[in-house]
Amino acid sequence: MLNKKWFLGLATMSALTLAACGNGDTADEGATDEEVVETEDGEAFEAPTTGGEGVLDVWTFTDEAATMINDYYLEEFPDLDYEINISEVPTEEFETQLDPVFGTDSAPDVIFAEQAFVKKYVESGMLVDLSQFEGIASGAENTFDYVKEIGTQEDGTFVANSWQTTPGAFFYRQDLASEHLGIESPEDMQAAISDWDGFLNTARDLKEATDGSVYMVSSRGDLNHPYYMSREQGWVVDDTLVIDDQLYELLDTAKTMVDEGLMMDADPQGEEYFAAMNGDEVMGYSLPTWGMHFWLKPNADETAGNWRMVTGPTSYFRGGTWMGITQTSDMQEEAAQLVEWLTTSEDFMRTWAEETGDVVSHEGVVEEVRGDYEEEFLGGQNHYDAFADAIPAIDGSIITEYDQTISGAFDDLALTPYSKGEVTQEEAIEAFKLEVQNLYPNLQVD
């Protein structure tokens, strides 16, 4: 999952030592002095730390880690004879901070890794085989397959697991749909936008009905994730760059929407992107499970209750957080207990789902709780049930260790300039290929 403080535009970093109610005498032994560093945008954060002997070090990019460990795990296990030191690093700095120490004695015991870069660490050979821990192995039998697939190396070694699933949806304004399109229900909206041709035609109808004052979507970000996650192949197959047909369709769809004035064309996750959630100029946003809770809700006070969700033109997913244990950890059993409880405990999963609305990775819990939700923000719609239906269609095999870098290059060098009419499609693809070849000389780029 993306760092949820992004939507508020806050710089975030906390190094928290969460003491179990046991022997805390070792907490400061070997502790690293706090060091303040900056992101590329000049935002200050504390460098991640390791706490020394008798301390379980956890490095994370998401503030969920502190909540789950402090408010749930330590409440369940108050008498641990060690402490847990949590270092929270901004998402964009996580790899920069972890990579230099990964595989050394200075590495943390446990990492929380985001979907965009988790495969890099999964395939590194420096995470512990989780199947050696009986509790994790048996508990993960109830974990959705795609979650385990992403956390499994090419050789079949299971090294990372997650407590959540992150199917995506199209969140739209029911009041605007009723007023301008005569669409009165999520079922009618889904019928109208069940494929990309229908999506574009509905966007054109909306423009005509409003004289261009209401856009179908806010940005390219509402298109790229659904397209990326509906590919048949990932970015790299057999050490060769693959540009799936869905990506060419993405380029065409984005350019059409910009050319015809169907998209606001705001910067994804920029100020205008979030501001429009509280106004009447954007019909909808493509967001995953966590996007509703941490991006849409906090920025849509005045439009709350008017939103609904549908699958949209394609099933997709976005984000998610996986936990792994480092090979260099001298507290692997303690780390395994934490990973087991957070990613497989049925009791924790049920409580977490009920209290946060997060769509968890435990199949049994999802089936148990899916019928009990009424989301006031969505006018009483049961979002959990709709998301649960989408999970089986998720294909984890398209996730590669190259995703963060190559997807960023495609967005910057192909999707954005081509959709804005700054380059031809051929020029965009060529610039993208050249960048990938420069970044990864060992890949075959045809």
Summary of the structure (lengths in Angstrom):
residues: 446
radius of gyration: 22.2
end to end distance: 32.7
largest distance: 69.3
contacts: 1536
relative contact order: 0.15
helix: 46%
strand: 16%
